[in-house]
């Protein structure tokens, strides 16, 4: 039985905690006395406690994040109630700031703030020796990256077969966008490239084909970016029938020609870029300390969409201080015209420690006091309107980002994408009262009713687009507005490619 149990509650089973694996890899001589045990939010707390106690640990290290803090708090409360002798040590971004205000921190024995890679090992060693750490709240010591043991051997064979594999070639971010905790970093720090690439080679040899890079600024250092891209291009060339899928986060206004040349060589379904635009409003950018050349960013997006085969996931944030509905709508429409595959319509959240909180009084920012601390209203967007925007975001994900409706979506958006989709969003909520659990076929029928009713579109136009979209992705039910003698297609074979299903839809659903 392990003396040290490293645990967290992930959003989904498919997610594997990179942070826990760093902790275990850097335990030194204590590593063999440790184990990782991951859970998923939504699991019954009593069942999680039972599984932890079955391991008989002396120390439980728990990773706490904005998405799991509520359930993690219940977990710690129950664990300390039934086994108070177990030492609970917290870490993670959610407990790195405002420690004194959080119930979970009061329940735990110790809290490590910031970098925990090496500090957790020191605290665990003290506890196992019977020593008492000097304080309950312990600032994590930022390690020289060369001193860290890389965590990739901690991914199990089950992880490789069934879960997303997260990797990082660098840490930190040189930019100061105030809504982001990375704004507190002084710069970005790279791992030594050859050591990192050796780990990538080992993961690839074990069968990993989906790599999600968590670097905040993958394209900051072009030479490093190119070396990593060339690694994957060599694998693609060597085995064109066994393609990887690689995800990177890009700085939007930095795309030198050398990077473009490499990007052009990636085939369909192998490359995804997450690109944070957040806002196109210059005065909002200035207010939140975001440096962005909008003209270059738009040109780069346009080039990527027109010339590359990369899947583009682009982020916008509603509710930033001073951002009106109309300025957000203008930015949204600009982005729709640039045609990324997905627009992640995010609602501003007050991450603990993020500098955006300094605008609270000046812009009357009202945040949800409970996780995920989403913005409820500002001085220019009232609560009811923010609710409408939140529903818009959810429905946009179901319809636009899902990749299910490439023929129907342009009909819905017309010449005023934001306002037309907002009208549909308002109508759909009035009809269903739901923002979740709307089945695909039900959504198809809702779209048909709206387009032919509220929007006044000819049935032949709307029906044809919806039927074609539905059938293109293997839909086999007979829709209510189809002719009764319509032949149903055979089942589609499942793809064996590494491309995730959502991204694959954008490829297969192209018009």
N, C-alpha and C positions, 0 to 999 in steps of 0.2 A: 504494500500500500504506500502511496506517495506521501511524504511529509508536506510537500508543497503542491497545491492544486491551483492551476491557473484557469480561470473561467471567465466567461462573458455570455451575454445574450445577444446573438446576432439577429439581424432583421429577417434573414431567411437561412435555411439550412445550406443553400448553395454558397453563402458567404463564409469565408474562413478568415479568422482574425489574424492579420499580420502582426499586430501588436503583441498578442500572446506568444507568438512564435519567436519574436525578438526577445521577449523576457526569458523564455526557456533556453534559447540558444546561448544567452549570456549569463546563465546561472553558474557557470564554472563547475567546480566540483559538486555543487548542489544539483546539477541538472539531472543526474540519475535518481535523485530523490524527489523528482517532480513529475507532473503529468498535466496535460491539457484536457479540459472537459468543456465543450461548447454546447450552448443551448440556443433556443430560438424564442423570440418574444411571442407571447401567447401560450406558452407552456404553463401548466398549473404550477404555481410556486411551490406547493407542498411536494410535488413530484421532483422538482429540481433539488430542493433541500434533501430529499431522500437519496437521490443519486450522489450528491456531494458527500453526505454522511457515510454512504456505503464505501467511499474511498478512504475514510478515516484520516483525513489530512490534519496536520497541526496548523497549517497556514492556508488561507484561501486568498489568492490575489484576483481581484475582480476588475475588469475593464468596464468603465462607465462612460456612456455616450448619450447624446441628446435623445436618441431613439429608444434607449433602454433604461433610462434613469428611474422611471416610475416603477417598473417591474424589478429592477435591481434593488431599489429601496425596500420593497416588500420582501425580496429574497434575503437581504441582510438582516432585516428585522426578525424574520422567522428563524434564520440560522443562529442568530445570537440568542434567541429565546430558548431553543432546544439544545444548543451546544455552545454555551458561552465561552467555553475553554478554547475554542478555535479562534485563532487570530485572523481577523479580516483586514486586508490591506487593499485600499482602493487606488486606482489610477485611471488616467484617461482625460480627455479634454473637458468633459462635463464637471469633473471635480478638481480641476486645476485652478479655478478661479471662484471667488465668492464662497469659499469653503465654509465659513461660519454661518452662512444662510441656509445650508442644505441639511435636511434631516438625515440623509444617507451618510453624510460625513460625521454627524454626531453619533450615529449607530455603530460605525466602524471603529476599529482599534487605531488604524493609522491611514493616513492619506499621503500619497506621493503626488506632488504637482509637477506638471511639465514632463520632461524626459525621464522615463522610468527604466530604460534599458539596463543601466548599471546600478542605479540606486536601489531598485527592488532587490537585486541580489545581495546588496550590502545589508538591507533591512532584514531580509529573510535569514541571512546568516546570523545576525544578532539575535533574532528571536529564537532560532533553533539552539543557540548556545545558552539561552536563558538570560541574555542581556536585554536591557530596556533601551530602545532608541531614545535619542535626546529630546524628541518632540513627537507629538501626534501628527502634526502636519509637517512634512519633510519636503523641501524643494528638491526636485530631481536635478541631478548633475548632468549637464549637457556633455555628451561624450564626443570625443574626436571620432569621426566615422571610421577611421582606420583601426580604432580600438574595439569596435563592435564585431562580434561574431555574426556573420550573415545568417538569416533564419531559415533559409530555403530547404535545408535538410529536415526541418521540423514538419514540413508538409508530408502527410502520410500517403500511402498508396490509395487509400479511399479518397483523400482530398484530390489527388491527381485525377482519379476516375470521375468524380462526381461534383467537384466544387470549383468555384472561381479561384484562380491563383493570383494573388496580389504581389506585386514586386515594386521596388523603388530604386532608381538609379541616383536619386538625390533627395535631400530633405530641405524644407524651408522654402521661402519665397522672398524675392527682393522688393516686391511691390507692397503697397500700404493700403489696399482697399479696406475700408473700415468695417464692412460687414463680415469680414473673414478673420478667423483667428491667426491665419498665416501673416496678417499684417503686423503681428508682434515680433515676427522673425527679423533678424538683422539682414539676412541675405539668404541665398540658397547654397547648400553644401553638397558637393558631389561625392559619391562613393568612388573609390579607386576603380577605374574602368575595367581593367583586366580582371580584377578579382570579381567584380560584378558579372562580367560576361562569362566567366568560368561557371558561376552559379546558374546562369541562364542556360548554358550548354548542358549542365547536369539535369536541370528541370526538363529540358527538351528531350534528352535521352530517356527520361523516365516516362515520357508520353504526354507531358503537358502541351496543350495546343491553344489554350486560351490564356493570354497574359494580360492582366490589367495593371498598367503602370499608374501608381498613385502620386507620382511627381506632380507638383503644382505647375511647373513650368518646363515641360519636357524639351521645348525648342529654345530654351535660353542659351545653351552652349551648343552651337551648331555642330562642331566636330564630334561631340559626344552623341548627339542625336543621330548623326549620320552613321556612326559606328554601330549603334543599336539597330537602326533600320537595315543596314547592310547585313547584319547577323540574320535577321528574319528573311530578307530577300534571298540569301544564300540557301536557307532551308526550303524556301518555296521553289527555287530553281532545282534543288536536288530531289525534291519529292512533290511534284505538282499535283499529285492525287492525295496528298496528306497535308492540307493547308492549315496554317495557324490562323488565329484571330487575335489581333493585338490592339489594345486601347491605350491612347495617350491623351493628355490634357495639354492644349496648345495656348500660347500667348497669341491673341488674335491678330495683332498688327506686326508680327515678326515672322516672315516666311521667305527667307533668302532663296535665290535660284538653286543653290546646291540642294536644299531640302526639297524643293519642288521636283527636281530631277529624280530624286530617290522615290518620292511619293508616287510619281507617275508609273513606277514599275510594279506597284502592288496590284494584284488582280482583285476582282470583285470578292467581297465577303471576307477580306483579310485584315482590313485596317479601319479603325474608328478613331475619330478625333472628337474630344469634348472641348468646346471653345466657349469661354465665358465672355459674353458681351455685357450682360447685366443691365446696361442702360445706354441709350444713344443720346441722352440729354446732356449737353456739355456742362450746364450749371450743376446738375446732379453729380456728374463725374467729379467736378472740382470739389463739391461739398464733401464727398466721401473719400477724397484723396486718391481717386482712381485715374491713373495716367493711361490714356488710350487714344490712339490716332484713328478716329472713326472712318476716315476715308480709306486708310490702308487696311483696316480690319474688314470693311465691306468688300474691298477689292480682292483680298485674300480669300474670303468666303466665296465670292463669285468665281474666282479661279478654281478653287477646290471643287466646287459643284460642277463647273463646266468641263474640267480637264481630268480630274482624278477620279478614281473609283472608291475613294474613302467614304465611309458612312459618317455623316456630320451631325453631331448632337450639340446644339448651341443653347446657352443659358441666358435667360432674362430674369430679372427680379422685380416684382411689383411691391410697392410700399416703401421704397427708399425715401429718405427725407427730402421733401420738396418735389417729389415726382408726382405730377397730376395724372389723372386718368387719361387725359388727352395727350400728354407728352409720352406716356407709356404706350398708348395706342399708336402714336406716330412711329415710335421705335419698333413696335411689334410689326406693323405693316411693312416697314423697311426691311425687317428680317424675313418676313414671309416672301417678299419679292426676291430675296437672295436665295430662297429655296433650299435651306438645309433639310435633311431628312427628318430631324426632330428639333422642336423648340421646347426646351424645358422651361415652362412657365412657373417660376418659383415665387413663393411669397416670403418676404423678408422675415428672418428669425433673429431674435436677440441672443446670439451665442454668448455664453458667459465669458467675460473678458474682452469681447470684441469692442473696438472703439466707437462703433456706430452709436452706442448708448449716449455719447456726449451730446447728440442732437435731440435728445428726448424732450427737453423743455422748449427749445426754440421751435420745434416742429410738432409738438404735442403728440409724440409717438406713444401709442397705447399698445403694449404688448400683452399677449396672453401670459398670465402669471404661472401657468402650468406648461410643461413640455408639450409641444416643441417650441414654445415661446414665440409663436407667430404674431406678426403685426395685426392688430385688430382695427386700428384707425390711425389717421394722421390729421394734421391741420388742413389737408386738402383732399383727403379721401375719408368719408364717414364709414361707420361700422357696416351699414347695410350694403354700401358699395363694395367694401372689402370682401364681404361675404359673396357677393356676385362674382368678384374676381377669383376667389378661391374655388368656386364651382366651375368657372371657366377653365381654370387650370386643370381640374380633375377631368372634365369632359374633353378638353384638348388632348390630354394624354390618351384617353380611350379611343379617340377618333383619329386625330392627326398623327400623333406619335406612334400609335400602334402599327401604322403602315398598312392598315386594312382597307383604306378608302382612297386610293390615288386618283380614281376617276370621279368620285363623288365629292371629295373635299373642295376642288376648285369651284364646283357648282354652289357649294355652301358658302364659300368665302367671297366670291364675286370680286367687285372692285373696292371693297372696304372690309378687309379680312377681320380686323378686330371687332368692329361694331356689328358685322353680320354674325360672327360667331357668338358674340355676347348675347345677341337677340335669340339665337338658337339655344344657348345655355339657359337663359331665363325661361324660355318655353319648355325645355326638357325638364327642368327642375319643377316647374308648375305641373307638368304632366305626371311625373314619376315620384317626386319627393325624395329621390335617391341620387347620390353621387358615387356610389359603389355598387358592385354586384349587379350590373346591368349586362345581361348576356348578349353575346354578339348578334344573334338573330333578332333579339328584341331591339337592339340599337339600329339594326338595318331597317326595321319596320318604323321606328321612331323617325329616322332620317327621311324615309319616304313620305310619312305623314306631314312632316314639317315642310319639306321642299315642295310638295304638291299642294299643300294647304296654305300655310302661313306665308311661304315665299312665292306662291303662285306660279310655280314652274310646271311646264307641260309634263304630264305623267310619262309620256314616252321617253323624254330626256332623263328624268330622274330615275325611272325604273331601269332603263338600260345600264346606266352607270352603276347603280347599286347591285344589279344582278351580276354584271361583269366583275365588280370588285369581290363580291361574295364567292363566285365560282373560281376566280383566279387563285384564291387561297384555299381551295378544296372544300368549300361549303357544299353540303350534300342534301340539305333539307329543301323542300319546295317552299318558296316564299309565297306569302298570301297574294301578292300582286303579280305572280307569274301565271302563265297559261297552265291549266291543269294537266296538259299532256306533255309538258316540258320534260325532256329526258334528263335524268340526274347523272352527274359524272361519277366515274369510279373513284375509290379512295386514292389519295395521293401517297406515294411512298415516302417514308420518313428520310430526311437528309442525314447523312453520316458526317457532314462537314462540321468544323468547329464553330462556324458562324452562329451566334445566338439566334433564336427563333425570331425575335422582334426585328433585329437587323436584317435577317433573311427576308422578312416580309417586304421590306423596302426594296430589296433586289427583285424578288419574284413578282411584286405587284406593279412594277414599272409599266407605264403606258407608252 
